[in-house]
Amino acid sequence: MRRRAIAILRSSIEAATAILLLAMTGCAQPAPIAAAAIPPIPAGEARIWVYRTYEPYADHGMPAVYANGGTIGWAQLGGAFYRDLAPGRYHITVWTLGVDFNQSSDLDLAAGQQAYIRIVSAPEWEVSGGFRRSNYRPTYYAWLIPPQVAQAEVAPLAFQGGG
């Protein structure tokens, strides 16, 4: 009986150690943009960066981001990603429940040019649910940010990939 208890305890400790090691290695944060190796913009293309700075009150969801109606990625709180696209005019939107003004951005990109879109949330947006009921749902905004401001905001964020 005592040997069985020791064997169970030992295997439990081994399992707990394995789970802890997996958690420590599997949950590692991606490198910040400033430390990531970002390739140059491919010839004949333009680049759009999408990012969400850390906002302590913000919704932790990952809203889809669209360029001219097509999904280009999902905005993660505290992260940034880029998409290389053909030069042209783009209407950038983000999935949202609330409807407000100034939620999208329009931009014209030339070959070799970069643009930066900051995804901002207003988590206190109220969606009425009927008599004496309201729900608070995040409302998202896709704002075009000047490069000199955006580059400083993007540098410490987790790199979520590109392409």
N, C-alpha and C positions, 0 to 999 in steps of 0.2 A: 504494500500500500504506500509506504513511504517512498520507495523508488519511483513509483508511478507519479506521485505528486512532484518529485524533483524533476522528472522528465518533462512533465507538463509545464512546470515553471521555467525550465531551461528553454523549451521550444517557444514559450510565450516571450521570453526575453529576446531570443533570436529574431522572432517575427517583429517585435517592436523596434529592434535595432534596424532591421531591413526597411521597415516603413519610414523610420526617421531618416535614414540615408537617402531613400528615394525622394522624400519630401524636400530635403536639403538640396539635392541636385536638380530635381525636376521643377522646383519653384524659383530657380535663379532668375533674376531680373535681366532682361536684355540690356546690352551695352547702351549707354547714352549716345545720342546722335554725334556729339563732339568726339567720341572715341570710335565710332563706327567707320568702316571703310566704305564710303559712298562713291559709286562709280560716276564718271562724268555723264552728262546728258548725251544720249546717242545722237549722232549726226542726223539732222533733219527733224528732230523731235523737240518737244518742250516738256517741262516738268511741273507738276502740281504737288506741293507738299500739303498734307492735311494733318492737323495736330489738335490735341486737347491738353491745355495746361492743367495742372492739378488744382482743383477748386474743392476745398474741404466740404462744402455744402452740396456739391454737384451729384447728380445721378450717376451711378456706376455702370449704367447700361452702355452698350456699344452700338450707337445708331449708325445705320448705313449712310454712306455719302455717295451722291450721284453727280455725274458730269453729263449734262444734256440728257438726263433721264436714265443713263446706264450706271450701274453700281461700280464704283472704283475702289471701295474698301469700307472698313468699319472703324469708327473713331473710338479709340480706347483712352480713358482718362489717364493722363500722364504719359501718353505715347504719341508717336508721329510716324507717318509712312509717306511714301511718294509714289506717284504714277507718272510714267513717261507716256505722253500722248502726242498725236499729230498737232502741228500748229493750227490755231483757229480760235473761234469764239466759243466760250464755254459758259454754261449756266450751271452753277454749283448749288446744290440743295442738300438737305440732310433730312432723314426721317424724323418726324415729330408728331406729337399728338395735338399740341396747342397750335393755334394759328395766330400769328402776330405779324407786324411789319418788320422789314429789314432782316428776313430770315434766310435770304439767298444772296449770292453774289454773281456778277457777270464779269467776265474778263476776256481779253484778247491776248493770245500768246503767240509770239513769233518763235521760230526755230532757235534753240539754245537758251530761251528765256525760262525763268522759274517764277512761280507764283505761290503764295502761302495762304492757306485757308485755315483759320482758327475756328474750331467747333466750340460753341459756348452753350451752356444750358441754363435755363431758368426753372429750377425745380419747384418753385412755389406757384407755378401756373395752376390755376384752379379750373377744373373741368366739372361742371355741374352734373349731378346725378339724379336730380329730381327733388322732391319736397324734403327739405332739411338734410340733404345728403350732398356732399361734395367730395371729390377726389383730387388729389394733387398729382399731376402728371408732368414729367419733364417736357419742356419746350426747348427745341434745339435751334441754333442759328449757325449759319455758315458765313463767316465774315472774312473778306479779303483784307489782309494785313500787309502794310508796307514791308518790303524785304529787310530793311535795316532793323526794324522792330522784331519781326518774326524770327530772324536768324538767332537773335539773342534768346528768344523764348523757346525755340526748338532745341538748342544745343544741349540742355540737361535732360531732355525727355528720352524715354526708352524708345529705341529704334524698333519699329514694328515691321519693317521690310519695305521693299520697293520693287519697281519693275514696270 
